[in-house]
C-alpha cells in the first residue's frame, strides 16, 4: 500500500542517492548522510498507512538530547542540525527539514540491533512463558509479566530491512559482526542502558527496554540512527508500575495494543488508525519528550 504524500519527505537537491527506511528517509551526500524523520509509524516491523503528526520532530529532539547526554559513553554519527550547514540551499525546504533532520557522518551500519532489557515484557515475556529463556539466556524461574530482571540482559536481533527482526544469540551475533566487536557492542549497549535508566528514573520513568544500532567509520564503532526514543524503547510510569500485568507505556505500545485487539495478523498491509488513536498516540509521545527533556517540540 503506497503511503500518503504527507508521510514521506520530498526529494532534495544534490543528493547522490535517497533511500527510505520504515520511518526515516536518508539522503546521501558523499561521506555524509541527511536523515529526515517522517511521521510514519512502524509496528511489528510493518509501516502503518496512518502517520502520527509531529512524531518525526519528537523522535529527532529526543535523539539529539540523548546523543548529547551519552557522548561521554560512546561516539555517535551526528554532525549538525543547523540548516545553514547542510550541503545545499535549504531555503525552499525549511518546513520539511526544520526540527526533523540531522546531518550525520556516513557509517557502515552493522546488521544487528542491540536490544537491552531490564524488565520482562513483549516478545521476551512470551518466550519466557514458553521456554524460560530468551536469546539463549536462561532466566530465573517464577518471574511474572513486567518483572524486573536481576540484571539487564543483552538480547540482540537481526536487522531486517523488510519483514520481522529475529532474536539471535551472542554466538550468532559474533558470526555477523565478529567476536571482539560483538562484545564491545554488548558492553556499550548495557552501559548506555544503565546510564539512561538511572537518568529517566529521576524523571518518573522506568526504562523497560531499548535498542541501539551501531556502525563503523573506519575502525571506529559509533552509535547511529536514533537513540532512546519512544519508537526504540519502552518507557513506563514509575509511580504506576506493578509487576504481574502490562504497564502504562509512554511509547508505541498503545498502538501495538490497539492493533492486536483488531485481530490483525501483523503482516502487510496494516489497518489504518482511527483519529482517536492517532490523537492519543501523539499525546503519549509528547508527554514522553516533555518528561525526559523538560520541553516539547510539537
Phi, psi and omega per residue, in radians:
X1 nan 2.127 3.130
X2 -1.179 2.517 3.133
X3 -1.375 2.512 3.044
X4 -1.022 2.593 -3.091
X5 -0.955 -0.554 -3.095
X6 -1.143 -0.262 -3.071
X7 -1.731 -0.006 -3.140
X8 -2.134 2.602 3.099
X9 -1.489 2.929 -3.030
X10 -1.487 2.940 2.934
X11 -1.204 2.520 -3.120
X12 -2.102 2.575 -3.039
X13 -1.259 2.530 2.975
X14 1.416 -0.029 -3.103
X15 -1.258 2.443 3.077
X16 -1.230 -0.567 -3.137
X17 -2.863 2.824 3.059
X18 -2.339 2.425 3.026
X19 -2.431 2.631 -3.097
X20 -1.995 2.216 2.992
X21 -1.607 -2.850 -3.097
X22 -1.175 -0.692 -3.123
X23 -2.252 -0.089 -3.100
X24 -2.182 2.598 2.972
X25 -1.904 2.372 -3.042
X26 -2.133 2.216 -3.137
X27 -1.969 2.294 -3.083
X28 -1.677 2.232 3.065
X29 -2.268 1.435 -3.116
X30 1.082 -2.127 -3.119
X31 -1.583 0.262 3.104
X32 -2.169 2.693 3.081
X33 -2.156 2.441 2.967
X34 -1.831 2.027 -3.071
X35 -1.869 2.135 -3.099
X36 -2.002 2.105 3.126
X37 -1.519 1.968 3.109
X38 -1.428 -3.089 3.081
X39 -1.672 0.249 3.087
X40 -1.159 2.684 3.108
X41 -2.261 2.298 3.102
X42 -2.007 2.270 3.021
X43 -2.325 2.500 -3.073
X44 0.907 0.599 3.105
X45 1.128 0.411 3.084
X46 -2.168 2.293 3.105
X47 -1.353 2.235 -3.109
X48 -1.395 2.658 3.115
X49 -1.327 -0.168 -3.128
X50 -1.936 2.279 3.105
X51 -1.632 2.983 3.108
X52 -2.027 1.782 -3.030
X53 -0.974 2.204 3.123
X54 1.568 -0.141 -3.082
X55 -1.065 -0.685 -3.130
X56 -1.058 -0.647 3.103
X57 -1.197 -0.674 3.117
X58 -1.155 -0.760 3.110
X59 -1.051 -0.744 -3.136
X60 -1.146 -0.796 -3.128
X61 -1.066 -0.723 3.136
X62 -1.222 -0.680 3.092
X63 -1.084 -0.762 3.115
X64 -1.074 -0.740 3.120
X65 -1.028 -0.837 -3.064
X66 -1.331 -0.586 3.039
X67 -1.018 -0.708 3.123
X68 -1.197 -0.752 -3.081
X69 -1.206 -0.467 -3.036
X70 -1.878 0.127 -3.066
X71 -1.100 -0.403 3.100
X72 -1.359 -0.214 -3.131
X73 -1.736 -0.619 -3.120
X74 -2.746 2.454 3.053
X75 -1.195 2.715 3.086
X76 -2.358 3.012 -2.967
X77 -1.552 -0.011 -3.043
X78 -1.183 2.328 3.006
X79 -1.825 -1.005 -3.096
X80 -2.882 2.814 2.943
X81 -2.073 0.170 3.127
X82 -1.363 1.955 -3.069
X83 -1.043 -0.471 -3.136
X84 -1.208 -0.269 3.135
X85 -1.766 0.077 3.116
X86 -1.271 2.744 -3.019
X87 -1.403 0.434 3.065
X88 -2.808 2.912 3.111
X89 -1.287 2.003 -3.034
X90 -1.614 0.124 -3.025
X91 -0.919 -0.753 -3.082
X92 -1.441 -0.062 -3.006
X93 -2.163 0.219 -3.056
X94 -1.038 -0.689 -3.111
X95 -1.097 -0.655 -3.132
X96 -1.361 -0.440 -2.971
X97 -1.863 -0.576 -3.034
X98 -1.080 2.144 3.068
X99 1.450 -0.131 -3.109
X100 -2.324 0.327 -3.116
X101 -2.341 2.687 3.108
X102 -2.453 2.310 2.980
X103 -1.589 2.186 -2.987
X104 -2.295 2.767 2.988
X105 -1.214 2.508 -3.118
X106 -1.476 2.158 -3.111
X107 -2.109 2.782 2.982
X108 -1.540 1.883 -3.038
X109 -1.284 2.305 3.138
X110 -1.391 2.494 -2.937
X111 -1.455 0.724 -3.124
X112 -2.462 2.411 2.981
X113 -1.718 2.285 -3.026
X114 -1.715 1.734 -3.072
X115 -1.722 2.315 3.039
X116 -2.090 2.325 -3.109
X117 -2.157 2.203 3.042
X118 -1.776 -0.239 -3.083
X119 -2.415 2.789 -3.047
X120 -1.657 1.812 -3.082
X121 -2.655 2.944 3.050
X122 1.086 -2.409 -3.088
X123 -1.139 -0.518 3.116
X124 -1.165 -0.694 3.101
X125 -1.126 -0.738 3.129
X126 -1.108 -0.743 3.131
X127 -1.177 -0.681 -3.129
X128 -1.095 -0.719 3.122
X129 -1.060 -0.562 -3.091
X130 -1.495 -0.811 -2.966
X131 -2.139 -0.206 -3.106
X132 1.313 0.238 3.131
X133 -2.668 2.947 3.129
X134 -2.684 2.308 -3.131
X135 0.945 0.614 3.131
X136 1.389 0.083 -3.136
X137 -1.769 2.106 3.067
X138 -1.336 2.178 -3.125
X139 -1.789 2.680 -3.092
X140 -1.042 2.562 3.094
X141 -1.250 2.771 3.014
X142 1.432 0.163 3.133
X143 -1.328 2.607 3.097
X144 -1.912 2.929 3.101
X145 -0.990 2.383 3.133
X146 1.241 0.188 3.126
X147 -1.129 2.517 3.026
X148 -1.294 2.283 3.136
X149 -1.323 2.681 3.127
X150 -0.942 -0.613 3.015
X151 -2.710 2.679 3.138
X152 -1.007 2.528 -3.139
X153 -2.072 2.586 3.131
X154 -1.735 2.062 -3.055
X155 -2.270 1.440 -3.057
X156 -1.194 2.800 3.045
X157 -2.342 2.879 2.949
X158 -1.162 2.832 3.092
X159 -2.013 1.768 -3.057
X160 -1.689 2.221 3.046
X161 -1.173 -0.586 3.097
X162 -2.410 2.587 -3.130
X163 1.468 -2.855 -2.979
X164 -1.703 2.438 2.980
X165 -1.213 2.604 -3.065
X166 -2.132 2.247 3.090
X167 -1.059 2.483 3.126
X168 -2.377 2.833 3.080
X169 -1.474 2.933 3.059
X170 -1.081 -0.608 3.124
X171 -1.104 -0.711 3.113
X172 -1.218 -0.680 3.090
X173 -1.051 -0.731 3.126
X174 -1.061 -0.581 3.095
X175 -1.092 -0.673 -3.099
X176 -1.342 -0.698 -2.965
X177 -2.130 -0.080 -3.082
X178 1.669 2.534 -3.036
X179 -1.108 -0.827 -3.123
X180 -1.108 -0.765 -3.133
X181 -1.170 -0.675 3.108
X182 -1.061 -0.739 3.126
X183 -1.138 -0.684 3.125
X184 -1.170 -0.725 3.107
X185 -1.098 -0.699 3.090
X186 -1.096 -0.820 -3.116
X187 -1.083 -0.804 3.140
X188 -1.131 -0.723 -3.135
X189 -1.075 -0.793 3.126
X190 -1.143 -0.682 3.140
X191 -1.137 -0.816 -3.128
X192 -1.158 -0.708 3.091
X193 -1.028 -0.812 -3.133
X194 -1.056 -0.750 3.113
X195 -1.095 -0.835 -3.093
X196 -1.176 -0.679 3.137
X197 -1.069 -0.745 3.110
X198 -1.165 -0.670 -3.112
X199 -1.119 -0.823 -3.085
X200 -1.355 -0.395 3.088
X201 -1.061 -0.621 3.089
X202 -1.156 -0.291 -3.138
X203 -1.876 0.267 3.037
X204 1.488 0.284 3.138
X205 -1.989 2.642 2.863
X206 -1.867 2.253 3.034
X207 -1.592 1.706 -3.098
X208 -1.124 -0.939 3.132
X209 -2.775 2.911 3.111
X210 -2.795 2.924 3.099
X211 -2.322 2.568 3.128
X212 -2.152 2.687 2.986
X213 -2.152 2.498 -3.126
X214 -2.168 2.672 3.054
X215 -2.454 2.944 -3.139
X216 -1.979 2.317 2.901
X217 -2.098 1.836 -2.955
X218 1.119 -2.175 3.124
X219 -1.711 0.117 -3.048
X220 -1.697 2.225 3.080
X221 -1.575 2.309 -3.126
X222 -2.587 2.754 3.067
X223 -1.214 2.418 3.092
X224 -2.333 3.075 3.087
X225 1.169 -2.301 3.128
X226 -1.858 2.975 -3.132
X227 -2.609 2.174 2.996
X228 1.017 0.603 3.054
X229 -1.570 2.902 3.053
X230 -1.129 -0.281 3.035
X231 -1.344 -0.458 -3.035
X232 -1.963 0.092 -3.013
X233 -2.535 2.793 2.920
X234 -1.915 2.051 3.052
X235 -1.887 2.268 3.106
X236 -2.024 2.647 3.057
X237 -1.301 2.079 -3.065
X238 -1.070 -0.719 -3.070
X239 -1.203 -0.465 -3.094
X240 -1.742 0.062 -3.099
X241 -1.141 2.301 3.114
X242 -2.601 1.914 3.121
X243 -1.037 2.653 3.102
X244 1.771 0.032 3.120
X245 -2.692 2.994 3.010
X246 -1.271 2.737 -3.030
X247 -1.925 2.763 2.993
X248 -1.204 2.095 -2.977
X249 -1.937 2.481 3.056
X250 -1.853 1.091 -3.106
X251 -2.837 -2.801 -3.067
X252 -1.492 0.206 3.087
X253 -1.069 -0.574 3.097
X254 -0.998 -0.742 3.131
X255 -1.235 -0.708 3.090
X256 -0.990 -0.804 -3.112
X257 -1.090 -0.731 3.121
X258 -1.077 -0.813 -3.080
X259 -1.159 -0.664 3.106
X260 -1.116 -0.608 3.137
X261 -1.201 -0.371 3.121
X262 -1.356 -0.257 -3.076
X263 1.499 0.135 3.108
X264 -1.013 2.455 -3.067
X265 -1.481 0.097 3.082
X266 1.201 0.373 3.042
X267 -2.051 2.587 3.139
X268 -1.072 2.586 -0.035
X269 -1.468 2.628 3.084
X270 -1.453 2.672 3.087
X271 -1.275 2.711 3.067
X272 -1.249 2.677 3.116
X273 -1.636 2.386 3.055
X274 -1.228 2.824 -3.056
X275 -1.013 -0.674 -3.089
X276 -1.189 -0.531 3.091
X277 -1.269 -0.702 3.084
X278 -1.067 -0.811 -3.124
X279 -1.060 -0.806 -3.126
X280 -1.161 -0.616 -3.127
X281 -1.138 -0.779 3.135
X282 -1.179 -0.551 3.056
X283 -1.103 -0.697 3.142
X284 -1.163 -0.803 -3.139
X285 -1.114 -0.724 3.141
X286 -1.131 -0.708 3.123
X287 -1.124 -0.663 3.110
X288 -1.115 -0.809 3.137
X289 -1.066 -0.786 -3.079
X290 -1.146 -0.715 -3.112
X291 -1.199 -0.660 -3.084
X292 -1.342 -0.805 -3.004
X293 -1.749 -0.329 -3.092
X294 1.540 0.058 3.114
X295 -2.630 2.994 3.093
X296 -2.225 2.608 -3.109
X297 -1.785 -0.169 3.107
X298 -2.350 nan nan
